[in-house]
Amino acid sequence: MTMTDTPSDPKPGVPANASAEVHSPVVLTFEDRLELFWRRNRTLIIVGCVAVLGSIIGVGVWEHFAKQKELEIREVYAKATTPEALKTFADTYAGHPLAGAAYLRMADDAFAAGKPADAISNYEKAGSVFKEGPLAARVKLGTAVAKVVGGKASEGTAELKRFAEDANQFKGLRAEAAYHLASLAAEAGVSADVMKYTDLIMQVDPSSPWMQRGMVLRASLPPTAAVPEAKADGASPGAPSIQIAPTK
């Protein structure tokens, strides 16, 4: 029996008469891919660039006006040379650091003028602005001294002691607090406390001008002075002769 020759089965899906030649896939270069990405996303890219540019310009404009406003505030503060002008400035720019400085100046001026109650009030207002740092410490010290002079000797003296013995406070202000305590002790005739607080000044800040004043107090003590008991309120009769270093 004669069998008819038949070709082998073609591959599925490939026509019998398909060319044997197979074409390799097209390979895109980086430039081609970049161009394709740009065509597909150029609108989104442009919008994003515009948004970023607008944000940069907006921040720059805001910073410019903020700096201009700050310069204007400083100019107004520099012109406030009277108590009335300082009060107006502080009330107008409440919360600004220069408003705190204005209250501090008014407090020092009131203390120097023999108005401890006004001094305490303004120190407290300055304290609402300055929460930390040297000016905050300066407010605490001024408040304590004003209380001593203003009829709250026990409270003020206790605050001075806490301040002078606080190792976290600024050494120059600690030395000043210790000197005020030594001065109060000298007026009360408590020689032991004069020695104690002048020793503290020497430990805290021996190069301080308060050290020189403390040495003057020590030199004024009687060589064999008895040490009387301190009075209950820690103050001698009359207003203690305490001065607060003015705020610059």
Phi and psi in degrees as a GROMACS rama.xvg file:
@    title "Ramachandran Plot"
@    xaxis  label "Phi"
@    yaxis  label "Psi"
@TYPE xy
-88.7602  128.832  THR-2
-102.593  137.693  MET-3
-81.0504  132.214  THR-4
-68.4005  131.895  ASP-5
-124.786  140.294  THR-6
-68.133  155.89  PRO-7
-65.5452  153.191  SER-8
-61.6964  131.617  ASP-9
-70.1362  160.643  PRO-10
-64.7475  143.461  LYS-11
-56.8963  134.728  PRO-12
80.5745  -1.16485  GLY-13
-110.699  119.947  VAL-14
-58.6617  149.43  PRO-15
-62.5047  -32.588  ALA-16
-96.7319  15.7455  ASN-17
-67.2369  148.148  ALA-18
-69.4374  144.134  SER-19
-74.2814  -11.8601  ALA-20
-77.2749  131.049  GLU-21
-112.067  125.06  VAL-22
-84.2145  135.793  HIS-23
-75.6309  150.303  SER-24
-66.9221  152.454  PRO-25
-73.1495  132.918  VAL-26
-103.964  121.407  VAL-27
-87.4966  136.859  LEU-28
-80.2464  170.355  THR-29
-60.2781  -40.2721  PHE-30
-63.7907  -38.3996  GLU-31
-64.5475  -43.2869  ASP-32
-65.1214  -39.1462  ARG-33
-64.2929  -42.75  LEU-34
-65.2868  -38.4997  GLU-35
-65.9005  -41.1109  LEU-36
-63.3217  -40.8154  PHE-37
-63.0091  -42.9604  TRP-38
-62.637  -37.3134  ARG-39
-79.3778  -29.1211  ARG-40
-124.822  13.7851  ASN-41
-63.3272  -34.9666  ARG-42
-63.7434  -45.7205  THR-43
-64.4071  -39.6143  LEU-44
-64.5711  -43.8308  ILE-45
-63.4918  -44.4216  ILE-46
-61.8205  -42.0126  VAL-47
-63.383  -42.3985  GLY-48
-64.0816  -40.8503  CYS-49
-63.7075  -40.4872  VAL-50
-64.6408  -44.4016  ALA-51
-63.316  -44.0507  VAL-52
-62.0661  -41.6009  LEU-53
-63.5355  -38.3211  GLY-54
-65.3224  -42.9951  SER-55
-62.2065  -44.0805  ILE-56
-64.2587  -40.8964  ILE-57
-62.6708  -43.0298  GLY-58
-63.9348  -42.1059  VAL-59
-62.2473  -42.0815  GLY-60
-65.1583  -42.4998  VAL-61
-62.5458  -44.2699  TRP-62
-63.6388  -37.0753  GLU-63
-62.798  -48.2915  HIS-64
-68.8228  -33.2367  PHE-65
-65.3373  -42.7993  ALA-66
-65.1623  -40.2921  LYS-67
-63.3989  -41.9853  GLN-68
-64.7375  -41.1057  LYS-69
-62.8476  -40.1493  GLU-70
-63.576  -39.3175  LEU-71
-64.494  -41.254  GLU-72
-63.3499  -41.2331  ILE-73
-64.9666  -37.5626  ARG-74
-65.6749  -41.2932  GLU-75
-64.4231  -41.4136  VAL-76
-62.6469  -42.0911  TYR-77
-62.5113  -28.7473  ALA-78
-86.7473  -8.94065  LYS-79
-83.466  91.2599  ALA-80
-109.267  -2.90137  THR-81
-117.457  157.883  THR-82
-55.3483  -39.5958  PRO-83
-65.4586  -43.5023  GLU-84
-66.6803  -38.2547  ALA-85
-63.4538  -42.1029  LEU-86
-64.5363  -43.7098  LYS-87
-60.7135  -43.777  THR-88
-62.1115  -48.1044  PHE-89
-62.712  -39.5879  ALA-90
-70.282  -34.6977  ASP-91
-72.4184  -40.337  THR-92
-111.254  40.6054  TYR-93
-52.474  133.656  ALA-94
95.0313  -21.2355  GLY-95
-74.4175  144.71  HIS-96
-54.4738  -35.1301  PRO-97
-71.3874  -25.6544  LEU-98
-67.2387  -39.6882  ALA-99
-62.1525  -40.4185  GLY-100
-64.2608  -35.4007  ALA-101
-65.6581  -44.0658  ALA-102
-62.9416  -37.6807  TYR-103
-65.4248  -40.8966  LEU-104
-64.3429  -42.4323  ARG-105
-64.2731  -36.7183  MET-106
-64.7072  -45.8639  ALA-107
-63.0922  -40.0873  ASP-108
-64.8752  -40.8388  ASP-109
-65.5832  -39.9335  ALA-110
-63.2565  -44.736  PHE-111
-64.4206  -29.0832  ALA-112
-84.8918  4.20119  ALA-113
77.0533  31.55  GLY-114
-121.334  72.7997  LYS-115
-62.1102  -33.7318  PRO-116
-63.5757  -43.9912  ALA-117
-65.4318  -36.6722  ASP-118
-62.5722  -46.3376  ALA-119
-60.5704  -43.6828  ILE-120
-59.288  -44.7596  SER-121
-73.8594  -32.2743  ASN-122
-62.8574  -40.9274  TYR-123
-64.7817  -37.7862  GLU-124
-66.5078  -39.7811  LYS-125
-64.3429  -36.7823  ALA-126
-64.8207  -25.3684  GLY-127
-72.1524  -17.6896  SER-128
-95.5686  -45.9332  VAL-129
-94.9186  106.963  PHE-130
-92.9482  -24.3988  LYS-131
-154.806  169.625  GLU-132
95.5803  -178.728  GLY-133
-62.8799  -34.647  PRO-134
-72.1504  -34.0604  LEU-135
-63.8078  -41.0356  ALA-136
-65.9548  -38.4872  ALA-137
-62.3068  -38.1086  ARG-138
-63.0093  -45.4624  VAL-139
-60.1409  -44.0199  LYS-140
-65.2346  -46.0613  LEU-141
-61.9016  -39.7506  GLY-142
-62.6891  -44.1931  THR-143
-62.0628  -45.1587  ALA-144
-65.7559  -40.518  VAL-145
-63.7375  -35.3177  ALA-146
-66.7123  -39.182  LYS-147
-60.0179  -44.6609  VAL-148
-76.8808  -28.6041  VAL-149
-89.7956  20.1923  GLY-150
92.3747  7.26585  GLY-151
-118.834  54.9061  LYS-152
-61.2269  -44.0515  ALA-153
-61.9647  -46.154  SER-154
-65.6359  -46.7481  GLU-155
-64.6521  -41.0628  GLY-156
-64.6386  -40.6777  THR-157
-61.9022  -40.561  ALA-158
-67.8335  -37.8722  GLU-159
-62.6836  -41.8546  LEU-160
-64.1841  -44.2974  LYS-161
-62.0337  -40.2881  ARG-162
-66.6473  -48.1345  PHE-163
-63.3861  -32.6462  ALA-164
-93.5445  2.66173  GLU-165
-87.2193  107.927  ASP-166
-66.8369  -14.6543  ALA-167
-85.2863  -8.75134  ASN-168
-81.1792  164.069  GLN-169
-69.1848  134.398  PHE-170
-63.6881  -34.9237  LYS-171
-63.5611  -40.2582  GLY-172
-74.3976  -33.3845  LEU-173
-62.8797  -41.139  ARG-174
-63.0412  -39.5235  ALA-175
-64.834  -43.7258  GLU-176
-60.967  -42.2492  ALA-177
-64.4822  -37.3358  ALA-178
-64.3942  -43.1315  TYR-179
-60.016  -39.4275  HIS-180
-66.2047  -40.4839  LEU-181
-65.108  -37.7147  ALA-182
-65.445  -43.5478  SER-183
-61.9885  -40.4739  LEU-184
-65.8085  -37.4153  ALA-185
-65.2713  -41.0163  ALA-186
-68.1891  -31.9812  GLU-187
-83.698  -6.52802  ALA-188
77.6856  21.6352  GLY-189
-96.9675  86.5148  VAL-190
-61.5358  -36.733  SER-191
-59.4329  -40.2063  ALA-192
-72.7198  -32.3243  ASP-193
-59.7298  -46.9107  VAL-194
-63.4329  -42.1305  MET-195
-60.6744  -48.3619  LYS-196
-81.0529  -26.7208  TYR-197
-72.2584  -33.169  THR-198
-62.5004  -38.7774  ASP-199
-64.3742  -41.1982  LEU-200
-58.9631  -43.1603  ILE-201
-62.2442  -36.1281  MET-202
-74.0958  -39.8365  GLN-203
-78.5353  -50.2557  VAL-204
-153.023  79.5177  ASP-205
-65.4131  -20.8507  PRO-206
-89.1766  1.39865  SER-207
-70.1092  146.653  SER-208
-61.9103  -22.0187  PRO-209
-67.7594  -24.4266  TRP-210
-66.6176  -41.3682  MET-211
-63.1166  -42.9671  GLN-212
-65.7474  -37.2294  ARG-213
-63.7992  -38.0796  GLY-214
-65.4763  -33.3473  MET-215
-63.9459  -41.5442  VAL-216
-62.4255  -42.9305  LEU-217
-64.7596  -38.1404  ARG-218
-67.7393  -24.4331  ALA-219
-82.9246  -7.35928  SER-220
-74.6176  142.248  LEU-221
-61.3147  142.521  PRO-222
-57.5828  -36.919  PRO-223
-122.448  41.6367  THR-224
-67.795  137.013  ALA-225
-73.9239  158.177  ALA-226
-107.086  96.2962  VAL-227
-71.7845  160.629  PRO-228
-69.6213  139.869  GLU-229
-69.1709  148.499  ALA-230
-71.7237  162.389  LYS-231
-59.3936  -39.4201  ALA-232
-93.7974  1.66273  ASP-233
73.0977  13.9159  GLY-234
-130.231  152.239  ALA-235
-86.0614  162.824  SER-236
-57.7325  140.878  PRO-237
87.4572  178.119  GLY-238
-80.7936  127.874  ALA-239
-63.6774  144.952  PRO-240
-86.4331  74.1111  SER-241
-109.146  138.836  ILE-242
-120.993  141.898  GLN-243
-100.381  132.78  ILE-244
-62.9702  125.365  ALA-245
-65.8353  150.175  PRO-246
-78.4823  133.421  THR-247
